[in-house]
Amino acid sequence: SGAALTVGELALTVSQELAPMPWEAPVLLAAGDVGLACWRRADPAPASLGAASPWPPPDAPRAMLAPATWAQLVERRLHPIRPLDDQAAPAGQPAAGGLLLIMGTPIESTAGLRLLVEDSGRRSVASRTLVEPDTLPFDRFGLVVVMCEPGESLVRVDAEREQTADLRSCAAELLNAGAAAVLCLPPMPADVAGGVLGTLDGRLRRGGPRGWRQLAEAGAAIRGEIAAAGSSPEERAAARELALEVTVFVRP
């Protein structure tokens, strides 16, 4: 009889040019378990970028750049979290590494792929924010969560798969710009997205070590949660495909 091979952790090194591709999918499918801890590893950050934590402590600040339409969902699941515009930098306080959630649509700009956040903040006038990675306060927010606005169905079309690839490329750019870690979540229905954000919140509130391995484990739990969604055979197959799009970027 053959010997069983158990793989508990998977680490990938992926170049920037190949960042849009879902390399986790074939590796996890070959391992036979979509719930394995899996992450993409980048070079250590230069000392000039600060020492923000990739896994924020429970009392660390939380901020969001998200459409007003979905702000309530985010607030309910990641409470307390406020719009980034409302977050003032504490004078003289060392970098602790909070959480920054960006919910937007990847678009082509003159500078390359960027995340566009429609109707961000709480203004009475509609606004559009084009997120420039080099302008984000990574000294205060070590973990960045990027996601598209929730969709209507688990079942996707090719345009949505391409959008997820562009989102992953934007996530890689955020890591290169100075984020300590990035969690990239694919578009999913609002109820699934709410559950995923709640799972992230629950794990962030746990005690214990505060490092990139905890983020990788959270990514694995989220992948398993998405894979379990859906009621019909078509939805369950789509949910499993969607789960394989969850991507964790870290700087070990």
GILIN-V145922 format. One record per residue. N is the residue number from 1. RES is the residue in one small letter. PSI is psi as a letter, one per 30 degrees, with the letter a starting at -180 (NA if undefined). NEAR is the number of other C-alpha atoms within 10 Angstrom. Layout:
n=(N N)
res=(RES RES)
psi=(PSI PSI)
near=(NEAR NEAR)
//
This chain:
n=(1 2 3 4 5 6 7 8 9 10 11 12 13 14 15 16 17 18 19 20 21 22 23 24 25 26 27 28 29 30 31 32 33 34 35 36 37 38 39 40 41 42 43 44 45 46 47 48 49 50 51 52 53 54 55 56 57 58 59 60 61 62 63 64 65 66 67 68 69 70 71 72 73 74 75 76 77 78 79 80 81 82 83 84 85 86 87 88 89 90 91 92 93 94 95 96 97 98 99 100 101 102 103 104 105 106 107 108 109 110 111 112 113 114 115 116 117 118 119 120 121 122 123 124 125 126 127 128 129 130 131 132 133 134 135 136 137 138 139 140 141 142 143 144 145 146 147 148 149 150 151 152 153 154 155 156 157 158 159 160 161 162 163 164 165 166 167 168 169 170 171 172 173 174 175 176 177 178 179 180 181 182 183 184 185 186 187 188 189 190 191 192 193 194 195 196 197 198 199 200 201 202 203 204 205 206 207 208 209 210 211 212 213 214 215 216 217 218 219 220 221 222 223 224 225 226 227 228 229 230 231 232 233 234 235 236 237 238 239 240 241 242 243 244 245 246 247 248 249 250 251 252)
res=(s g a a l t v g e l a l t v s q e l a p m p w e a p v l l a a g d v g l a c w r r a d p a p a s l g a a s p w p p p d a p r a m l a p a t w a q l v e r r l h p i r p l d d q a a p a g q p a a g g l l l i m g t p i e s t a g l r l l v e d s g r r s v a s r t l v e p d t l p f d r f g l v v v m c e p g e s l v r v d a e r e q t a d l r s c a a e l l n a g a a a v l c l p p m p a d v a g g v l g t l d g r l r r g g p r g w r q l a e a g a a i r g e i a a a g s s p e e r a a a r e l a l e v t v f v r p)
psi=(l l k k k k j f k k k k j k l e f g e f k i f e e e e e e e f g j f g k k k l k k l l k k l f f f a h k k f j k l e g l k k l k j l k f e g e e e e e e f h k k k l k e f f j k k k k g k l k f i a k j k j j a k k l k l f g a k l k k j k h l a h l f k k l k k j j j e f f k i f f f j e k k k k l l k k a f l f k l l e e e e e e e e e e e e e e e e e e f f f k e l k j k k l k l l e e e e e e e e e e e e e e f f l a a l i a f e e e e e e e e e e e e e e f f l k e l e e e e e e e e e e e f f k k k k l i NA)
near=(3 4 5 6 7 8 12 11 13 15 12 14 13 15 12 12 9 10 20 20 16 17 17 21 19 11 16 18 11 10 15 12 14 23 21 20 23 26 26 23 17 20 11 10 17 9 7 8 13 19 19 22 25 28 27 22 20 15 11 17 18 24 23 26 24 27 24 18 11 14 19 13 16 20 17 13 19 23 14 13 20 21 20 19 12 12 14 7 11 9 6 6 8 12 18 20 27 24 27 27 24 23 26 24 21 24 15 11 11 6 7 9 18 24 25 24 23 20 18 25 23 14 9 7 8 12 14 12 16 15 19 15 19 13 8 16 15 28 21 26 28 27 28 27 19 24 26 22 21 18 17 12 15 22 18 17 8 8 9 14 16 13 18 26 19 22 28 29 21 25 30 28 20 24 24 17 17 23 34 30 34 28 24 25 28 24 26 24 14 16 13 20 23 18 15 22 20 18 18 18 16 14 17 21 12 12 9 8 10 15 17 21 18 18 27 26 19 23 27 24 20 23 27 19 18 26 21 15 19 18 10 9 9 11 18 18 17 19 26 21 19 24 25 25 22 25 26 27 29 25 19 15)
//
